Amino acid sequence: MRILLTGGTGLIGRALCRHWAAQGHALTVLSRQSPQRVAALCSGAQGIDGLQRLEGQPPLDAVVNLAGAPIADRPWTAGRRQLLWDSRVTATAALVDWLGRQAQRPPVLLSGSAVGWYGDCGERPLDEQSAAGPEDFGAALCRAWEQQALRAEALGLRVVLLRTAPVLAPEGGMLARLRLPFGLGLGGRLGSGTQWMPWIHLDDQVGLIDFALHQPSCQGPLNACAPTPLRNADFTRALARALHRPALLPVPARLLRLALGEMSVLLLGGQRLTPLRALELGYRFRFPMLDPALADLLGPSAASQ
Ligand SMILES: NC(=O)c1ccc[n+]([C@@H]2O[C@H](COP(=O)([O-])OP(=O)(O)OC[C@H]3O[C@@H](n4cnc5c(N)ncnc54)[C@H](OP(=O)(O)O)[C@@H]3O)[C@@H](O)[C@H]2O)c1
C-alpha cells in the first residue's frame, strides 16, 4: 500500500513506520524535518515538506494523520494553546481540503484524537457511544480536531478517529517522564489517586491502527486504550512494583493545579474507558493488563537503572 503519514516522525509514527516498512508498504511522511532525517527516523520513508510534492505520484491507499505539538510538555499559555490548535485543527483542515482537490482519493483516513475528547468524566463508564463530558481546553481541541477529520467522510473516505490513551513505550511518552522520579523512589499517586487512568502499550497502539486500516467496518471513533481500566493509585503501585521502589510521596492536587493551571486536568481528571469498538470488531490486545505491559517495557533490569 502507499501510505501518507503526518506526525510519522513522532513516538507512534516511528513505530508505525517500522511495522509497515517491514511489511513492504511504501511510506511518505509529511514533516517539518529534512527528507534525510525523516528517512533515518522512519525506516526509510520518503520525507516531503508539502502535499504538493505528491502531485504526479501514484494515488494513495491510506492517510494517517498524527501530527500535533506535544500537549503535556508545557503549560497551556495563550501562545501554547494556539500552537496546539494550529498543529492539529488547522493542519487537519488543510489536509482534508487537499484531499478534496484530488481526483483520485485514498479510501481511508485514520486521524489522531485522544481520550481527552471525553473530558473529565469521573466515575461514569465510557465507550465510543458515550456522550462527551465537561469541556476543558484539551477536550475542545480533540473535538475540533475530529470535526475537521470527519469532513473527509463527505469526500467518500472512511474516517477512523483514534481516541488514544497515554501510550506506554520503552522510550518517550508518559513512562519516560515517570521513570526518573519513580526510579528514585520519589513517585506517588496524583491527588486522591482515585481518578481513572486509561493507558495503552505502544505495540497495541500500532496493532490497533494497523487493524483499523484493514478493517472496512471500522469507522468513526475508536478508543485506543487497554481493556482493563484502572485508577491512578493502582497505576502508581504497579509502576513502583515494576521498578522495585516505594511510591510513598503523593503529589497534592492543589500543588498540581497551582503549577499547571487548566492543564492539571490531564493528571487529576480521568476517563473510565473501555475499547468497546475494538473488542466488538475482534481486535486481540497483546497487552490487556498493566503488569505484563510494564514488565515488557521496563524489563527485568529496571530496578538497577
Ligand atoms: N503518545 C501519546 O501518549 C498520545 C496519547 C493521546 C493522543 N496522542 C496523539 O497522537 C498523535 C501522535 O502522538 P505521538 O506521541 O507520536 O506524538 P509526538 O511524538 O509528539 O509527535 C508528533 C509529531 O507531530 C509533529 N509536530 C510536533 N510539533 C509540531 C508543530 N508545532 N507543528 C506541526 N507539527 C508538529 C512532529 O512531526 P515533524 O517534526 O515531522 O513535523 C512530531 O513528530 C499526537 O497528535 C498526539 O496528540 C498521543
The ligand as an ORCA input file, in Angstrom:
! r2SCAN-3c Opt
* xyz 0 1
  N       1.703      9.454     22.736
  C       0.593      9.537     23.475
  O       0.590      9.145     24.666
  C      -0.680     10.098     22.887
  C      -1.871      9.998     23.620
  C      -3.043     10.547     23.078
  C      -3.027     11.161     21.833
  N      -1.862     11.228     21.139
  C      -1.868     11.939     19.845
  O      -1.372     11.116     18.821
  C      -0.548     11.872     17.930
  C       0.802     11.178     17.813
  O       1.355     11.054     19.121
  P       2.928     10.950     19.360
  O       3.140     10.684     20.806
  O       3.514     10.028     18.338
  O       3.361     12.456     19.057
  P       4.823     13.104     19.041
  O       5.873     12.102     19.329
  O       4.757     14.298     19.933
  O       4.981     13.518     17.513
  C       4.011     14.209     16.809
  C       4.578     14.769     15.516
  O       3.872     15.980     15.287
  C       4.705     16.883     14.591
  N       4.730     18.169     15.306
  C       5.245     18.439     16.519
  N       5.125     19.744     16.798
  C       4.524     20.299     15.734
  C       4.124     21.606     15.404
  N       4.346     22.626     16.235
  N       3.535     21.814     14.210
  C       3.321     20.798     13.350
  N       3.683     19.530     13.602
  C       4.262     19.290     14.777
  C       6.113     16.319     14.578
  O       6.400     15.912     13.238
  P       7.555     16.634     12.345
  O       8.629     17.093     13.288
  O       7.993     15.527     11.467
  O       6.899     17.736     11.614
  C       6.044     15.134     15.522
  O       6.818     14.058     15.100
  C      -0.408     13.284     18.522
  O      -1.173     14.176     17.774
  C      -0.936     13.149     19.928
  O      -1.669     14.282     20.359
  C      -0.691     10.722     21.630
*
